[in-house]
Amino acid sequence: MAYNSSDLSVLAYANNFTLWHYVTTDDSVTSTGYFNKASEMLRVGDLIIANVDTDGSTATITKFYIVTANTGGAVTVTVYS
């Protein structure tokens, strides 16, 4: 499944930082280009709380991702640790 803009929402914004929430049936959102359609909104350092794998095939997993790059419309996210 691909990125769906209606599933990405702002939870908080302050001091040039945005905390996002995203929900998807996908197992992972770290594939190349997954968030490229949101490149105009996402900034390096933003945090995304994602509920992944919500289709019921396994238990829904909540993961935290950080935007590590956003260059020329290419967004990269990494599991936050």
BELPEFEN-V843211 format. One record per residue. N is the residue number from 1. RES is the residue in one letter. PHI is phi as a letter, one per 30 degrees, with the letter a starting at -180 (NA if undefined). D_CENTER is the distance of its C-alpha to the mean C-alpha in whole Angstrom. Layout:
N RES PHI D_CENTER
N RES PHI D_CENTER
This chain:
1 M NA 14
2 A c 12
3 Y e 9
4 N b 10
5 S d 10
6 S d 12
7 D c 10
8 L c 7
9 S b 10
10 V d 11
11 L c 12
12 A a 14
13 Y b 15
14 A a 18
15 N h 20
16 N i 17
17 F b 14
18 T b 11
19 L c 10
20 W c 7
21 H b 7
22 Y b 6
23 V b 9
24 T a 10
25 T d 13
26 D d 11
27 D d 12
28 S b 10
29 V c 7
30 T c 8
31 S d 11
32 T e 12
33 G i 11
34 Y e 8
35 F c 7
36 N e 10
37 K d 11
38 A c 9
39 S d 11
40 E d 13
41 M c 11
42 L d 9
43 R b 11
44 V e 12
45 G j 12
46 D d 9
47 L c 8
48 I c 5
49 I c 7
50 A b 6
51 N c 10
52 V c 10
53 D h 13
54 T d 15
55 D d 17
56 G j 20
57 S d 21
58 T b 20
59 A d 19
60 T d 15
61 I c 14
62 T c 11
63 K b 9
64 F c 8
65 Y b 6
66 I c 8
67 V d 8
68 T c 11
69 A a 12
70 N a 12
71 T b 16
72 G h 18
73 G i 15
74 A c 13
75 V c 10
76 T b 9
77 V b 7
78 T b 9
79 V e 10
80 Y d 11
81 S b 15
